[in-house]
């Protein structure tokens, strides 16, 4: 099979021919049709996340069909469509797993980071951490749901019932979660890179009440701010934009250092929280929402062999929405 491999010697992936993987007990073998290109993949190849398995096949927004079942697998059948997210395995017995917080597992496995992912024609995955996907979405449209959608959903959930939401960094996750927030009756304010008029227009088209640069103040105080841009300096900026009792939710797995700021900006019960990974319950809840409310997924597609181009375009912000590798 053809695969794009990260070996740690360069941020560029190598195109290689590899034997097809074989599903072990509890695993499914998947013919990959599409795989989203996530900013987390960029953090892996750029060295921001420092402990990938090396070599590793990146990619954790995988959509494909089941080619074969390992021993003991139930709930899936050959030929059925399946989605594979970032969280690929948990230990099941640490205090976090036992307490219903498997996203904080002490010994997790992550697709495309510590487990081979979907930048390949075939992959294997633990069936317990795979999802059935809503029918209305094509394979390319469904791929971003598996991380941009799921992490965006968990980020929004940590904002509670805040009626007025600010979103900083209007990329793959933001363009999905903005639509979910609007379906929930919330008001959305979108913040982009200063001067990025195209992204601001994109946000307005998806239902944002207002859009502007991250250096601008919103027209009214926010009840919560969701940060998807990996820029630590936006944390104090967002704190100044939220009202008393407001929450700033950091939705990325990596962020540059947060600069110091006066305690007065945090006072009056403002909070800063982070999101870590996802749970299978998050997946089930979000897929139900996506099935009920058709989300407009904006994608730019690339063939598998052009994965490096997709990562470079993501790094430079050359597209709106999400990038997806079209494998089959």
One Martini backbone bead per residue (centre of mass of N, CA, C, O) as a GRO file, in nm:
protein
  328
    1UNK     BB    1   0.101   0.032   0.014
    2UNK     BB    2   0.035   0.366   0.032
    3UNK     BB    3   0.243   0.607   0.217
    4UNK     BB    4   0.287   0.867   0.466
    5UNK     BB    5   0.597   0.937   0.628
    6UNK     BB    6   0.717   0.994   0.962
    7UNK     BB    7   1.074   1.011   1.089
    8UNK     BB    8   1.199   1.302   1.218
    9UNK     BB    9   1.414   1.439   1.003
   10UNK     BB   10   1.153   1.584   0.879
   11UNK     BB   11   0.865   1.769   0.784
   12UNK     BB   12   0.874   1.569   0.558
   13UNK     BB   13   0.713   1.339   0.389
   14UNK     BB   14   0.721   0.997   0.290
   15UNK     BB   15   0.694   0.801   0.013
   16UNK     BB   16   0.558   0.469   0.058
   17UNK     BB   17   0.590   0.118   0.057
   18UNK     BB   18   0.363  -0.109   0.218
   19UNK     BB   19   0.230  -0.329   0.397
   20UNK     BB   20  -0.044  -0.453   0.487
   21UNK     BB   21  -0.233  -0.450   0.742
   22UNK     BB   22  -0.325  -0.646   1.035
   23UNK     BB   23  -0.582  -0.749   1.217
   24UNK     BB   24  -0.643  -0.765   1.532
   25UNK     BB   25  -0.786  -0.810   1.801
   26UNK     BB   26  -1.045  -0.562   1.785
   27UNK     BB   27  -1.000  -0.495   1.484
   28UNK     BB   28  -0.996  -0.289   1.190
   29UNK     BB   29  -0.992  -0.295   0.847
   30UNK     BB   30  -0.912  -0.010   0.630
   31UNK     BB   31  -1.034   0.160   0.358
   32UNK     BB   32  -0.916   0.452   0.255
   33UNK     BB   33  -1.076   0.757   0.137
   34UNK     BB   34  -1.028   0.972   0.379
   35UNK     BB   35  -0.819   1.254   0.518
   36UNK     BB   36  -0.764   1.475   0.737
   37UNK     BB   37  -0.602   1.798   0.788
   38UNK     BB   38  -0.446   1.879   1.081
   39UNK     BB   39  -0.289   2.079   1.307
   40UNK     BB   40  -0.170   1.840   1.461
   41UNK     BB   41   0.001   1.736   1.228
   42UNK     BB   42   0.177   1.989   1.226
   43UNK     BB   43   0.286   1.957   1.516
   44UNK     BB   44   0.434   1.697   1.455
   45UNK     BB   45   0.624   1.784   1.208
   46UNK     BB   46   0.727   2.057   1.374
   47UNK     BB   47   0.776   1.962   1.694
   48UNK     BB   48   0.557   2.041   1.915
   49UNK     BB   49   0.520   1.735   1.927
   50UNK     BB   50   0.764   1.518   2.091
   51UNK     BB   51   0.612   1.196   2.100
   52UNK     BB   52   0.631   1.035   1.851
   53UNK     BB   53   0.620   0.787   1.660
   54UNK     BB   54   0.917   0.634   1.509
   55UNK     BB   55   0.767   0.582   1.271
   56UNK     BB   56   0.472   0.759   1.124
   57UNK     BB   57   0.133   0.774   1.037
   58UNK     BB   58  -0.058   1.013   0.979
   59UNK     BB   59  -0.383   1.072   1.079
   60UNK     BB   60  -0.729   1.148   1.245
   61UNK     BB   61  -0.948   1.174   0.983
   62UNK     BB   62  -1.106   0.887   0.916
   63UNK     BB   63  -1.236   0.749   0.604
   64UNK     BB   64  -1.410   0.432   0.544
   65UNK     BB   65  -1.392   0.082   0.483
   66UNK     BB   66  -1.451  -0.232   0.571
   67UNK     BB   67  -1.237  -0.516   0.506
   68UNK     BB   68  -1.185  -0.629   0.809
   69UNK     BB   69  -1.200  -0.855   1.093
   70UNK     BB   70  -1.127  -0.904   1.397
   71UNK     BB   71  -1.136  -1.066   1.667
   72UNK     BB   72  -1.446  -0.979   1.834
   73UNK     BB   73  -1.597  -0.802   1.642
   74UNK     BB   74  -1.852  -0.556   1.682
   75UNK     BB   75  -2.073  -0.333   1.486
   76UNK     BB   76  -1.929  -0.439   1.224
   77UNK     BB   77  -1.890  -0.454   0.856
   78UNK     BB   78  -1.820  -0.538   0.565
   79UNK     BB   79  -1.847  -0.222   0.382
   80UNK     BB   80  -1.864  -0.033   0.603
   81UNK     BB   81  -1.873   0.271   0.742
   82UNK     BB   82  -1.591   0.459   0.888
   83UNK     BB   83  -1.455   0.629   1.181
   84UNK     BB   84  -1.142   0.795   1.285
   85UNK     BB   85  -0.993   0.924   1.562
   86UNK     BB   86  -0.763   1.038   1.782
   87UNK     BB   87  -0.879   0.845   1.984
   88UNK     BB   88  -0.750   0.497   1.994
   89UNK     BB   89  -0.687   0.456   2.315
   90UNK     BB   90  -0.739   0.293   2.636
   91UNK     BB   91  -0.695   0.137   2.942
   92UNK     BB   92  -0.969   0.129   3.155
   93UNK     BB   93  -0.817   0.162   3.478
   94UNK     BB   94  -0.793   0.434   3.543
   95UNK     BB   95  -0.934   0.698   3.710
   96UNK     BB   96  -1.039   0.831   3.449
   97UNK     BB   97  -1.181   0.598   3.314
   98UNK     BB   98  -1.358   0.520   3.568
   99UNK     BB   99  -1.471   0.842   3.571
  100UNK     BB  100  -1.545   0.926   3.258
  101UNK     BB  101  -1.227   1.036   3.157
  102UNK     BB  102  -1.070   0.919   2.890
  103UNK     BB  103  -0.925   1.184   2.783
  104UNK     BB  104  -0.719   1.142   3.060
  105UNK     BB  105  -0.555   0.912   3.018
  106UNK     BB  106  -0.249   0.759   3.121
  107UNK     BB  107  -0.262   0.535   2.851
  108UNK     BB  108  -0.271   0.638   2.555
  109UNK     BB  109  -0.390   0.644   2.211
  110UNK     BB  110  -0.288   0.804   1.896
  111UNK     BB  111  -0.384   0.893   1.599
  112UNK     BB  112  -0.096   0.973   1.415
  113UNK     BB  113   0.125   0.936   1.673
  114UNK     BB  114   0.115   0.629   1.823
  115UNK     BB  115  -0.066   0.559   1.573
  116UNK     BB  116  -0.141   0.467   1.285
  117UNK     BB  117  -0.287   0.632   1.017
  118UNK     BB  118  -0.453   0.797   0.715
  119UNK     BB  119  -0.183   0.833   0.527
  120UNK     BB  120  -0.335   0.585   0.364
  121UNK     BB  121  -0.487   0.310   0.213
  122UNK     BB  122  -0.438   0.162   0.495
  123UNK     BB  123  -0.587   0.058   0.815
  124UNK     BB  124  -0.590   0.027   1.169
  125UNK     BB  125  -0.848  -0.020   1.435
  126UNK     BB  126  -1.013   0.024   1.716
  127UNK     BB  127  -1.344  -0.048   1.733
  128UNK     BB  128  -1.414   0.116   2.005
  129UNK     BB  129  -1.290   0.397   1.837
  130UNK     BB  130  -1.528   0.394   1.639
  131UNK     BB  131  -1.747   0.538   1.385
  132UNK     BB  132  -2.046   0.616   1.285
  133UNK     BB  133  -2.180   0.789   1.004
  134UNK     BB  134  -2.345   1.025   0.861
  135UNK     BB  135  -2.512   1.013   0.560
  136UNK     BB  136  -2.507   1.320   0.432
  137UNK     BB  137  -2.196   1.259   0.410
  138UNK     BB  138  -1.926   1.258   0.264
  139UNK     BB  139  -1.613   1.158   0.297
  140UNK     BB  140  -1.491   1.443   0.288
  141UNK     BB  141  -1.695   1.576   0.488
  142UNK     BB  142  -1.650   1.372   0.734
  143UNK     BB  143  -1.355   1.403   0.825
  144UNK     BB  144  -1.368   1.678   1.001
  145UNK     BB  145  -1.558   1.563   1.224
  146UNK     BB  146  -1.319   1.382   1.379
  147UNK     BB  147  -1.198   1.674   1.502
  148UNK     BB  148  -1.297   1.953   1.441
  149UNK     BB  149  -1.578   1.874   1.546
  150UNK     BB  150  -1.521   1.734   1.821
  151UNK     BB  151  -1.344   1.956   1.952
  152UNK     BB  152  -1.542   2.183   1.908
  153UNK     BB  153  -1.767   2.060   2.079
  154UNK     BB  154  -1.609   2.044   2.348
  155UNK     BB  155  -1.546   2.343   2.364
  156UNK     BB  156  -1.839   2.441   2.372
  157UNK     BB  157  -1.926   2.279   2.625
  158UNK     BB  158  -1.723   2.443   2.821
  159UNK     BB  159  -1.915   2.709   2.787
  160UNK     BB  160  -2.186   2.614   2.816
  161UNK     BB  161  -2.471   2.849   2.798
  162UNK     BB  162  -2.347   3.060   2.631
  163UNK     BB  163  -2.493   3.306   2.416
  164UNK     BB  164  -2.202   3.456   2.368
  165UNK     BB  165  -1.965   3.389   2.109
  166UNK     BB  166  -1.616   3.361   2.069
  167UNK     BB  167  -1.394   3.313   1.779
  168UNK     BB  168  -1.052   3.211   1.759
  169UNK     BB  169  -0.990   3.103   1.472
  170UNK     BB  170  -1.106   3.041   1.134
  171UNK     BB  171  -1.121   2.722   1.082
  172UNK     BB  172  -1.213   2.407   1.087
  173UNK     BB  173  -1.346   2.407   1.370
  174UNK     BB  174  -1.496   2.683   1.359
  175UNK     BB  175  -1.682   2.629   1.105
  176UNK     BB  176  -1.844   2.414   1.268
  177UNK     BB  177  -1.912   2.537   1.555
  178UNK     BB  178  -2.069   2.780   1.455
  179UNK     BB  179  -2.311   2.613   1.352
  180UNK     BB  180  -2.385   2.478   1.616
  181UNK     BB  181  -2.435   2.738   1.776
  182UNK     BB  182  -2.664   2.837   1.592
  183UNK     BB  183  -2.853   2.591   1.636
  184UNK     BB  184  -2.854   2.676   1.960
  185UNK     BB  185  -2.896   3.008   1.960
  186UNK     BB  186  -2.632   3.148   1.923
  187UNK     BB  187  -2.396   3.399   1.933
  188UNK     BB  188  -2.148   3.492   1.678
  189UNK     BB  189  -1.798   3.573   1.699
  190UNK     BB  190  -1.535   3.647   1.464
  191UNK     BB  191  -1.176   3.577   1.471
  192UNK     BB  192  -0.901   3.683   1.286
  193UNK     BB  193  -0.671   3.762   1.108
  194UNK     BB  194  -0.550   4.044   1.039
  195UNK     BB  195  -0.695   4.116   0.719
  196UNK     BB  196  -0.887   3.854   0.677
  197UNK     BB  197  -1.141   3.887   0.472
  198UNK     BB  198  -1.218   3.606   0.373
  199UNK     BB  199  -1.270   3.480   0.657
  200UNK     BB  200  -1.486   3.688   0.742
  201UNK     BB  201  -1.688   3.618   0.519
  202UNK     BB  202  -1.714   3.321   0.587
  203UNK     BB  203  -1.836   3.362   0.870
  204UNK     BB  204  -2.088   3.514   0.778
  205UNK     BB  205  -2.199   3.286   0.593
  206UNK     BB  206  -2.218   3.087   0.865
  207UNK     BB  207  -2.364   3.310   1.090
  208UNK     BB  208  -2.220   3.541   1.183
  209UNK     BB  209  -2.269   3.852   1.329
  210UNK     BB  210  -1.949   3.893   1.345
  211UNK     BB  211  -1.634   4.018   1.197
  212UNK     BB  212  -1.274   4.012   1.274
  213UNK     BB  213  -1.001   4.093   1.420
  214UNK     BB  214  -0.799   4.001   1.695
  215UNK     BB  215  -0.749   4.330   1.741
  216UNK     BB  216  -1.051   4.341   1.806
  217UNK     BB  217  -1.343   4.445   1.937
  218UNK     BB  218  -1.634   4.365   2.027
  219UNK     BB  219  -1.957   4.499   2.032
  220UNK     BB  220  -1.972   4.294   2.277
  221UNK     BB  221  -1.973   4.113   2.535
  222UNK     BB  222  -1.863   3.802   2.626
  223UNK     BB  223  -1.937   3.482   2.764
  224UNK     BB  224  -1.739   3.341   2.550
  225UNK     BB  225  -1.420   3.187   2.447
  226UNK     BB  226  -1.279   3.039   2.153
  227UNK     BB  227  -0.960   2.873   2.103
  228UNK     BB  228  -0.777   2.774   1.792
  229UNK     BB  229  -0.547   2.940   1.802
  230UNK     BB  230  -0.185   2.889   1.872
  231UNK     BB  231  -0.206   3.175   2.060
  232UNK     BB  232  -0.127   3.295   2.365
  233UNK     BB  233  -0.196   3.608   2.329
  234UNK     BB  234  -0.517   3.551   2.315
  235UNK     BB  235  -0.596   3.513   2.608
  236UNK     BB  236  -0.595   3.808   2.715
  237UNK     BB  237  -0.776   3.912   2.492
  238UNK     BB  238  -1.024   3.737   2.569
  239UNK     BB  239  -1.054   3.829   2.861
  240UNK     BB  240  -1.127   4.129   2.777
  241UNK     BB  241  -1.399   4.025   2.617
  242UNK     BB  242  -1.514   3.910   2.869
  243UNK     BB  243  -1.730   3.881   3.101
  244UNK     BB  244  -1.851   3.830   3.384
  245UNK     BB  245  -1.805   3.483   3.423
  246UNK     BB  246  -1.629   3.411   3.199
  247UNK     BB  247  -1.498   3.197   2.927
  248UNK     BB  248  -1.182   3.049   2.835
  249UNK     BB  249  -1.127   2.827   2.559
  250UNK     BB  250  -0.875   2.591   2.489
  251UNK     BB  251  -0.872   2.383   2.184
  252UNK     BB  252  -0.577   2.302   2.177
  253UNK     BB  253  -0.280   2.098   2.198
  254UNK     BB  254  -0.129   2.368   2.113
  255UNK     BB  255   0.066   2.649   2.255
  256UNK     BB  256   0.184   2.926   2.304
  257UNK     BB  257   0.285   3.133   2.520
  258UNK     BB  258   0.156   3.298   2.792
  259UNK     BB  259   0.128   3.600   2.880
  260UNK     BB  260   0.126   3.830   3.094
  261UNK     BB  261  -0.127   3.953   3.332
  262UNK     BB  262  -0.359   4.107   3.491
  263UNK     BB  263  -0.569   4.014   3.740
  264UNK     BB  264  -0.812   4.196   3.656
  265UNK     BB  265  -0.881   4.018   3.396
  266UNK     BB  266  -0.975   3.763   3.586
  267UNK     BB  267  -1.158   3.874   3.750
  268UNK     BB  268  -1.488   3.802   3.820
  269UNK     BB  269  -1.496   3.487   3.743
  270UNK     BB  270  -1.300   3.420   3.544
  271UNK     BB  271  -1.196   3.170   3.293
  272UNK     BB  272  -0.945   2.911   3.227
  273UNK     BB  273  -0.955   2.653   2.977
  274UNK     BB  274  -0.904   2.316   2.865
  275UNK     BB  275  -0.867   2.082   2.600
  276UNK     BB  276  -0.876   1.709   2.601
  277UNK     BB  277  -0.965   1.563   2.354
  278UNK     BB  278  -1.189   1.277   2.384
  279UNK     BB  279  -1.494   1.107   2.379
  280UNK     BB  280  -1.726   0.876   2.290
  281UNK     BB  281  -1.963   1.052   2.381
  282UNK     BB  282  -1.894   1.290   2.205
  283UNK     BB  283  -1.928   1.142   1.938
  284UNK     BB  284  -2.225   1.063   1.964
  285UNK     BB  285  -2.339   1.350   2.007
  286UNK     BB  286  -2.225   1.486   1.750
  287UNK     BB  287  -2.339   1.291   1.534
  288UNK     BB  288  -2.634   1.358   1.602
  289UNK     BB  289  -2.618   1.656   1.523
  290UNK     BB  290  -2.514   1.612   1.228
  291UNK     BB  291  -2.771   1.452   1.142
  292UNK     BB  292  -2.986   1.680   1.209
  293UNK     BB  293  -2.764   1.907   1.117
  294UNK     BB  294  -2.653   2.025   0.838
  295UNK     BB  295  -2.320   2.072   0.772
  296UNK     BB  296  -2.105   2.297   0.637
  297UNK     BB  297  -1.830   2.175   0.443
  298UNK     BB  298  -1.516   2.310   0.393
  299UNK     BB  299  -1.304   2.208   0.115
  300UNK     BB  300  -0.968   2.093   0.043
  301UNK     BB  301  -0.821   1.889  -0.200
  302UNK     BB  302  -0.595   1.600  -0.196
  303UNK     BB  303  -0.374   1.392  -0.272
  304UNK     BB  304  -0.183   1.183  -0.097
  305UNK     BB  305   0.099   1.272  -0.234
  306UNK     BB  306   0.012   1.589  -0.127
  307UNK     BB  307   0.050   1.627   0.186
  308UNK     BB  308   0.269   1.850   0.200
  309UNK     BB  309   0.095   2.069   0.068
  310UNK     BB  310  -0.130   2.072   0.278
  311UNK     BB  311   0.050   2.152   0.519
  312UNK     BB  312   0.160   2.415   0.397
  313UNK     BB  313  -0.116   2.554   0.358
  314UNK     BB  314  -0.193   2.546   0.655
  315UNK     BB  315   0.046   2.705   0.770
  316UNK     BB  316  -0.034   2.967   0.567
  317UNK     BB  317  -0.346   3.004   0.518
  318UNK     BB  318  -0.466   2.915   0.201
  319UNK     BB  319  -0.745   2.833   0.339
  320UNK     BB  320  -1.071   2.743   0.391
  321UNK     BB  321  -1.134   2.539   0.637
  322UNK     BB  322  -1.060   2.215   0.509
  323UNK     BB  323  -0.833   1.958   0.471
  324UNK     BB  324  -0.824   1.680   0.224
  325UNK     BB  325  -0.752   1.352   0.167
  326UNK     BB  326  -0.783   1.175  -0.138
  327UNK     BB  327  -0.755   0.828  -0.176
  328UNK     BB  328  -1.043   0.709  -0.344
   0.00000   0.00000   0.00000
